[in-house]
Amino acid sequence: MHPLDTVALSDRSRLLKPSPTLAMTAKARRMKADGIDVVSFAAGEPDFNTPLPVVEAAIAALREGITKYTPSSGIPALKTAVVEKLWRENSVRATPEQVVVSCGAKHSLYNAMQILLNPGDEVLLLAPYWMTYADQVRLAGGVPVAVAGHVEANFIPTYEALKAAVTPRTRAIVVNSPSNPTGTVLPRSTLKEIAALALRHNLWIISDEIYERLTYTERVPSIATLGEDVAARTILVNGCSKSYSMTGWRIGYCVAPTPVAVAMSNLQDQVTSNPTSFAQVGAVEALRLPPETVEAMRAEFQARRDLIVSRLRAIPGLSVPEPEGAFYVFPDVRKFLGGEIASDSALADHLLEHAHIATVPGSVFEGKGHLRLSYACSRDDIEKGVARLATALQERLAQI
C-alpha cells in the first residue's frame, strides 16, 4: 500500500518520492550524530566555503536594506551579470529579457517542464541521468523516456539510439554535460547530433549546464552555440551552486527564447515570486569573480578525481570509468552482487551499515549495477573511505 493511500491527496502527490541522495546523506548525518565515523560520498555539493567576496556582497546588501521583494524573474543587475557571463565564458548571446532567475537550477528545470509539457508529452533523458528530471517530467504530466548510454562508451548514447527513441509524442530532450551521476562530458559531435535531431523533429533542448565550469579535459561547449536555429530551441539552465560553492543560497537561472522566458516568469509569479533578494546580490558578485577563484576549486576537484579513480582502480574486480567533469565517479559493482546483496541498492545499504561509507545506488539514476561516489570531500576522506570500500568489496567476493 502506498503510504498516502489513506489520505485524500491529489494523484499528483503520489508521484512524489523522497530524493534518495538526500535520504542517504541524512542517514549518514544521523549516524555521525550518534558518534559513528561515517565517510560520506553521497552529497552532491562542494565542501568549500562560498568565496568571501560573495559573502561580503550579501552582508552589505542586508545592511543596506535590500531585504524587500524584487521582480519575480530577478533583479536587473543579476540578469545583466548572467548575460555578460554567458558571452564572456560560453560564447552564448542573450538579452536580459531572456533570463529568469529562480530558487536554484532545480527550480529553473521545474519551471521549464511545467511550461513546455502537456499530458502525455515525452521527454528523452540520457541514462544514467539525475533522477529529478524524470520526477519533474511526471509532475508536468509528461512521460520520461530513457535513452541508455553504454559504459564502454563512457555512457554516451549513439545517434541511432536517440533517433529510435523519438516518437510523435516527443517534446523535448534533456542534455546534462558534464553529467550527474557519471561525470561524462558529451563531445561536440554528440551535441551536433542532438541538435540536428531536435531541429528535424521540432524538439526543445533543455540544457542543464550546472557543472560546466568543472571539467578536466577541455571546456564544455554549450549546445546553444551550435547555431541560431539551435539556440532558438534551447532552454539553458545554470546556477551558482556548484561552481561557486553556493548550494544553500538557492540561486539558479535559465536563458530561453523570450516567449518561453515570459511564461516561466509568469509561472514563478504564482509559485515563489522572487529568489531571495540579498542572495541575488551575492550572485552578481559570484558571476564576476576573477577566473582564478573558480579555477582553484576546479583544480582541487581534478586532483581529487585523480586520487579517487586511482584508488578505486586498485580494487580487484571494480571497473571505473574516468569522469571528465563534475565531481562524481560511477564504478561498476556488478561483480560484487549476489546472494543476500543482489542489487546496487542493497550494496549501498550494506556499505553504510557495515563499512560506514555513504554512497548512492546507480539504479536511482537508471544505471543499475553501479554506485555513485561524490568526491566533493577531503582527500583524507577519499583515502579512508576507499580503503573501507576495498575491504568491504573483497569480503563480498569471498561470500559470493
N, C-alpha and C positions, 0 to 999 in steps of 0.2 A: 504493500500500500504506500502511495506517495504521502509524505509527511503532511501535505496540505489538503489531503482528500477530505478531512473532516471539517475544513474551514471554507466558508463561502467566499473564495477569492476568484479572480479572473483566470481564464485559461492561460493568458499570457504569463501570469505569475508562476505557473507550473513549468514554464520553460527555463526558469532561472535556477542556476546551480551555483553553489559557492565556488570561488576560484580555488582550484587545487593547489596552485602555487602559494597563494596567501594562507591557505589552510595548513600546508606543510611548514611554512615559515612560522605561523602562530604556534603550532605544536612544538617546534624546536625552541621557541622562546619560552614556552611554559616549562619545558624540560630544563632549560638553563636556569629559570627562576627557581626550580626545585633543586638546584645545585649540581645538575648533570652537565658535564663538559661536552657540549654538542658543537660540532663543526657544521655550519650551515652553508651548503652550496645551492640553496633554494631561492634566495631572494634575488629579484631582478632589479637591483638598484645599486649604484656606485656607493662605495664606502667612504668616499672623500667628503669633506665638508664643502658646502657651497662656497665658491670663491668670495673672498672678503669684500671686494668692491660691489658685488651684487647685494650682499647683506647690508652694507652701509647705505646703498641707494634706497633700499626698502625702509631702513630705520629713519633715514632723512625724510622719506615720504610720510611716514607716520607722524613725525614731529611737525611736519608742515600741514598736517590735517588732511592728507589725501586718503581719506577713510570713507568717502561717500560713494554713492552709485557712480558708475561710469557708463558710457554706451555699452549695450549688451555685447556687441561684437569686438570690444576692445578700445583702448584709448588711442587716439591718433598717433602719438609718439611711438607706441609699440607696433602699430601697423606699419609705420614708416620704417622702423628698425627691421621688421620682418622682410619687407620689400628690399631694403638695402642688403641684408644678409644673403637673401636668395640670389641676387645678382652678383654680389661680390664673391660668394663661395661656391655657388651652384650653377651660375650662368642661366638662371631662370628669371624671366621677365614677368613682373606682376605689378599691379596697382594696388593702392591701399583699399580700394573698393572690393577687391577680390579676397581680402584677408578677413578671416573670422577667428578671433582669439577665444579659446574655450578653457574649461577647467581641466586641462590635461589633454594629451593627444588621444587618449581613450575616449574622451568626451567628443572630440572632433570626429573620430571614427563613428561614434554612435549617431551624431547629427547627420553624417553623410548617409548612413544606412537608412535612417528614417526619412530623409528627403528623397532618396533615389528609388527605393524599393516599394513595389506593390505586392500584395499577397500572391505567392507562387513564383515570383521572380527568382531566378537562380544566380548565385554568385560563385565564381570559381576561386578556390583557395588552394595555394600551392603547398601541399603537405610534405613534411610536417609544418604546421602553422600554429601561431599563437591562438589558443583556444577561444579567446574573446571574440575573434572575428565571427566564428560560427554562431556563438550565442547572440551577438548583435544582429546578425542576419536573420536569425529565427525571430527575435523580438520585433523586427520590422515586418514579419510575415513572409520573409524570403526563405529560400532553400539553399543551404551551403552545399557546394559540390567540390569534393576533394580531388585534386589532380596530383598524384603521387610522384615525387622525385625519388630516384634510387640512390642508395648510399654510395654505390660505386661511382656515381656521377656527382658526388657531393650534394645530393638532394636537388639537383637542378632538373626540372621537368623537361621532357622533349617537346618539340613543336607538335609532333604527332599526337602526343597525349593531350596537350592543350586543345588542339583542334578538335579531337574526338569528343571532348567534354562540352563543347559549345552546342546548345540546342536553341530552338526558337524562344525559349523562356530565359535564356541567359541575358542578364542585365549588366553585370559588372565583373571585373576581376581585381583581386587584391594582390598587390605587389609589396613585399616586405624585404628590403635588401639594404644592409645586412639583415639576416633573418634571426628572429627569435622563434624556435629554440636552437637552430643548428649553427648559427654564425655564417651561413652561406651568403656569399656575395654573387648576385646574378651578373654574368658577363654582359657586355654591351650587345653581343649577338642575340642573347636570350631576350633582353629588353626590346630589341628591334622586332623580334618575332611576336612578342606580346603586343607591342604597339600595332603591328600590322594586323594582327587578329582582331584587336579592338576596333580598328578603323573599318575593317572588312565587315564586321558584324554589328557595328554601331554600339559598342560596349563602352561603359565608363571604366576608367582605370582609377582605382583608389590606391595611391602610392604612399605607404607608411614608411617614412624616411627618418624615424626617430633615432636610429643608430648610425646615420650617415657620416658622422664625424669620427666614429670609432671603427676604423678599418686598418688592416695590417699589410695590405699589398698596395693597391692604388685607390685613390678616392673613388667613391661610387658615383657614376653619373645618374642624375635624376632622369627618369623616363620622360619627364616633361621637356627635356632639352632635345628630343628627337624630332622636333618639327612643330610648327604652329598648329597643325591639324591634330597632333598628338596632345599638345598642351590644352587644346580646346576640349579634350575628352578626359582630362586628368584632374583629380582632386588630390592635391599634395598635402600630406599630413606630417607634422613635425612638432617639436616642443622643446622644452628646456630640461626635462627630467634627466636624460641620460648623459648628454654631452657636457652639461654644466652642473651635474650632481644636485638637481633641484626637484627631486621626486615629490617631496612634501609640499612644494609651492603650488602645484597643480596649475601649470600654465602650458597649454598646447595651442596649436594654431593649424588652420588649413588655408590653402590657397586654391580657389576654384573659379571657374567661369562665373562672371558676375551674377547671372540669374540664380545659379546654384548657391553662391555665397549669400545672396539676399534671402533666399529661402531658409538657409541654415541659420542666419541671424534671426529671422522671424521665429523659427522654432526655439532658438535659445531664449528669446524674449519671454516665452511662456514656460520655460523649464527652470533655468538657473539665473536668468539675467546675466549680469557681468561676472567675469572672473574677479578675484579679489583685487581691489584697487592698488594697494601698495605692492602686491606681488607682481602686478603688471609693470610697475616702475622698476622693480628689480630685474625683470625680464629684459627690459630695454637695455640695462647695463650689461646683462649676460650676452646678449646678441652683439654687443660692441666690444666685448673683451678682446685683448690682444691675442693673436693666434697661439702664442706660446703658452697661454694659460690652459687651453684645451689640449694642446699638444703634450703637455706634461702628463695629463691624465691618460691620454691615448697611449703614450709611450709606456706608462706603467702597466696598463692593461695588456699591451703587447708582451711585455716581459712576463706577466702572469700567465698569459696564454701559452707562451713557450714553455714555461715551467710546468703547468698542469698537463699539457699534452705530452711532454717528455716523461713525466712520472706515470701517467696513465698508460702510455705505450709500453712501459716496462712491466706491466701486469700481464702475465701469460693468459692468452685467450680473449683479451679485450681488444676490440677493434675501435680505433679512434680517428675519425676524420679530422683534419686540421681546420678549425674555423678561421675564416678570413676577416671577420668583423664581429661587432657586438661584444658581449662578454660571457658567452655560453659555449660549452663543449657538449657533444651529443654522442657519447660512446655507445656502441652496440654490445648489449649484455646478454644476447640470446643464448650463448654457450653456458651461461650460469643459471638458466631457468630450467626447472624440472621438479618433480615431486611435489612437496608442500608449497614450494615457491615457484609457481608455474607462470607467473606474469611479471611484467616490469613493475606494476603497482605493488604486488606482494613483495618484490625485492626491495623497493623503496621503503616500504614499511619495516621490513626486516633490518635494513641498514640503519634506520633511525632508532629502532628499539634496541638492537643488539650491538651495533658498531658506533652508535651516536653520531651518524652522519645524515644530514638532511639533504635529499635530492628530490627531483620531480620526475615521476614516471613518464616515459616517452609517449605512452598511449594517450595521455592528456592532449598531446599535440598531433594526434594521428600518426605517431611514429612508434608503433609497438616494438617492443624488444630493445628499447633504448632507455637511457636515463639522461636527463638534462642536469648538468652541473654548471652553476654560475661561478665564475672566477672573479667576481666583484668582492673579493675578500682579501685578506692579507696573504703574503707569501708564506708566512708561518702556518696559517690555517690551511693553505693548499698542501704544504708538505705533510702536516699532521693528518689532515682529512684523507688524502690519497693513501697514506700509509695504512690507515684504518681500513680503507676500501680494499686495498690489496690483500690484507689479511682475511677480511670477510669473504672476498670472492674466491680465494684459494680454499677456504673452508667449504664454500658452496661446491666447488669442483669435486672435492673429496666426498661430498654427500650424494652427488647425482649418480 
